[in-house]
Amino acid sequence: MQNSDYIELIKLLKATNVAETGAHAKQIVEEGQVQVNGQPELRKRAKLPRGSIVQVFDTTITIT
């Protein structure tokens, strides 16, 4: 994670190569394919703090 206390959801998807581009990341979120801490997340720019667990398709990402 960068020097901040959070990362935006679409930036996380791009940084972890879950999404190929920003547009692809937005599409994944809009289609309801993302869960944050077990809950559906439809906000593309949701600010995710450390400790958040993101599930996309068969990938789980823990923000540290």
N, C-alpha and C positions, 0 to 999 in steps of 0.2 A: 504494500500500500504506500501511497505517497506520504508526504509530510503532514497530512491532514488527519482528522479523526474519522473521516468517512470517505466513501467512494460512491460515485453515481452508478446506478445499475447498468446503464448501457456502456459506460466506460469499463466496468468490471467484465462484462461479457466480451468486449473487444480485447481487453488485456489478457484474458485467460484463453483466448482463441476459441471460445464457444461460438462467437459470431465473427464472420469474416470482415464485415464492415459495420459502420455505424447504422446504416440503413437496415442491414440484416439484424442487428441487435434490436432496433426499434420494432421490427416485424415480429421477432420472437416474443417480445414483451406484449405487444398488441394482441397477439394470438393466444395469450394466456398460458404460455409454456413455462413461465417462471414462478417459482414459489420461494418466498423469503421466510425463514423460520416457520415453515409449515403452512404458510398462508399465501394464496394467490397474490401476485404483485403485478399491477397493470400500469404503474407510474414509471415511465421510462427513465426519469431523472431522480428516482427515489434515492435518498441519501442513506447509504448502508453503513452503520458503524461497525467497528471491530467486534468480532464475535458473532456476526450475522452468518447464517447458513443459507446458501442459495442453491436451489435445485433447478436444473434445466435439463430436460430430457433425461438421460441416464448419468448426468454429471452432477456432483455435489462439490460446492466451493465453500470453504470456511474462510472468512475474512479475518486475518490476523494482524 
